Amino acid sequence: MFEYDQKIVNYLLNENNDFKRLFEKHNVLKSTVKDANENNIKVNRFSLEGLKKEKLFLKDKMSIMIENYKQNIA
């Protein structure tokens, strides 16, 4: 995730608690979705779709934070 902006991600993880919180929650959701898709945990289809949407929402919020950072350093 965010391979092209890894330096910015690392900076934000160290300097921005909101970004760090979103990143950590995204990773938990990513792991949960992976486990559900691999049938390691039981999750109904409706709940799984909700988890995926929440994960995408968090990724979008982090993307906005990264873009804002880029604009502020330009």
C-alpha positions, 0 to 999 in steps of 0.5 A: 500500500502506498509503495510510491509514497513510502517515505511520506508514509513513514514520516506520517506514521512517526509524526501524525497520530491520526495517520498512524491510527488509520494505518493500524486500523487498516492493517487490522481490517486487511488481515481480517478480510484476508482471513475471511476470504481464506475461510480461516474465520467465519464472516457472513457476506454482508459483514465482509462487504462492510469490512471491505468498505471500511478498509477502503474508506480508511485507505482513501482518508490516508491517501488524502492525508498523503496528498495534503502533505505533498501539497504542503511541502511543494 
